[in-house]
Amino acid sequence: MSTNEQADVVVVGLGPGGEYAAGTLAEAGLDVVGVEAELVGGECPYWGCVPSKIMIRAGNLLAEAGRIHALAGEAVVTPDWTRVAGRIRHEATDDWNDQVAADRLVAKGARLVRGRGRLAGPRRVTVGHRTFEARRGVVLATGTRPRIPPVPGLEGTPYWTNRDAMAAKELPVSMVVLGGGAIGVELAQVFARFKCAVTVIEGQDRLLSQEEPEAGELAARALRADGVSVLTGVRARQVGHDGGEFTVDLEGDGEPIRAERLLVATGRHADLTPLAVGTVGLDPTAGAVPTDGQMRAGEGLWAVGDITGRGAFTHVSMYQGEIAVRDILGQPGPDADYRALPRVTFTDPEIGAVGMTERQARERGLRVRTSVVSLASSTRGWIHGPGGEGFVKLVEDADRGVLIGATSAGPAGGEVLYGLNVAVHAEVPVDRLRHMIYTYPTFHRTVEAALGALR
């Protein structure tokens, strides 16, 4: 027998944006129901951002130890994956137990309901036999799931996704990675540094195909330097598994690739059908939930996070969650603005980017000026030596005289990005940026040289 229960707001999905919205609205005095089918906190703290960066930190330490010979002396390091796996399991995820996060949410005044939420019309959500009627509305924040390509033979094999990789207690001897985006290249480099033989297969003509070509080229050089076999412009034609080993046949005349494990890292997608979005007039076959600037997806309906199609990033989800909370509480605030959307691929070197790429700008018909300056041309880059490869690329709207995109790659690429992010977001005139004082000797001083090189 179904029961109807009342609430002010129902939040379906408690990843970063959903958890923030539910907790903040509850602290504001609203009666909030948070619905989660898996772990409170979502993908990021358990299978994404946090455990992967623990892995990357460990791999970077190994790489730095290998550079000691050139700069400081001698060192012998023996990789030990159990240290990494133990830290992920015991320090980061509590063995994939979300009790701390659940208690934190309830302490803010929200009601936590375990189960899969489905819309049942405007302002109505069902979870099992319970139906919640939301007086103010519903927030959708159910995230995305791995996109599994339709490669013949793949379905039914014990392939890995990011979740399996994060939970690995032991590393395989060898691994094939399908996909050369951020997740694929990050994990490929980490595993290779722990002595796993890795092959990356990317169908596009370069890695990190959504970023600048220079970024993809840098990532490929870095992976190859760590022993990764990088294959671009090729696709998997067939996958087989004999119970102990994968075989990946490639299109064309390439030799089959064999490995103990196969990691699928070919992107993520939103599946709106289980949410029953058709009951509120939305298209269940769409790739994302369309929203306006205040994250409204309909009357009494908001959406935040990956399902809005604005980028599968925790910082975007949190940003959108804050906007939705303000709107629900009737507080004024600016619309969502994605012109300066920042992202970082945490390879070594890190590759940070913000705004548009040169290609995107030209496709929009903008008259652009660009520059690319090597990090090694800066004093700090020269001092850093081994491991200091990188660059700064700027994209300027020549008619308005402002930066509309930038890439900072290097040992601190994600941190150097901050200043460029501010410049793009605030539309600081390039002429004003040229007349700043840039600290010497820093990596970010390369930005000054890149501004002078705009052509």
Number of C-alpha atoms within 10 A of each C-alpha: 4 10 10 12 13 15 19 20 29 29 28 29 29 30 27 26 32 32 28 21 30 33 26 21 23 23 16 13 12 18 20 27 25 27 29 25 16 15 19 28 21 24 21 15 21 25 20 17 15 17 25 23 17 17 21 22 17 19 23 19 14 18 19 12 13 16 17 14 12 10 10 8 8 11 10 10 10 7 15 13 18 13 13 21 20 15 16 27 20 11 11 16 18 14 14 15 14 18 12 11 15 19 13 15 24 17 13 17 20 26 20 19 15 15 15 18 28 22 22 19 15 18 22 25 27 22 20 13 9 14 19 23 21 23 15 18 21 31 29 27 28 28 27 20 14 15 14 16 14 11 13 11 14 21 13 8 14 15 16 17 21 18 14 12 19 22 18 17 16 12 19 17 15 19 25 26 25 24 24 28 21 23 23 25 27 22 25 28 27 26 24 23 23 20 17 19 20 29 24 24 25 25 17 17 13 22 30 26 17 15 23 19 17 19 26 21 14 23 29 23 14 19 24 16 11 20 18 23 18 21 19 17 12 15 19 21 16 16 20 17 20 8 9 9 16 24 19 25 18 17 14 10 7 9 10 15 15 19 20 19 23 27 21 21 26 22 19 14 18 20 17 22 13 11 19 18 20 15 15 17 12 16 16 17 12 12 14 21 24 18 17 12 13 23 25 21 22 17 12 17 22 27 30 34 30 25 23 25 17 17 16 18 18 20 16 23 26 20 18 27 28 21 22 28 22 17 17 21 12 9 10 10 12 9 14 17 11 13 16 22 19 25 22 19 22 25 29 27 23 23 31 28 31 27 23 24 21 23 15 15 18 13 9 8 9 14 12 22 17 19 18 22 22 18 26 19 14 22 15 18 25 14 11 16 13 15 17 20 21 27 27 32 26 27 27 27 19 17 10 13 16 22 29 26 28 29 31 34 33 26 22 19 26 21 18 24 25 17 12 29 25 13 21 26 21 13 16 15 15 20 12 10 17 15 9 9 9 15 9 11 13 13 30 25 20 27 28 18 19 21 23 14 15 18 13
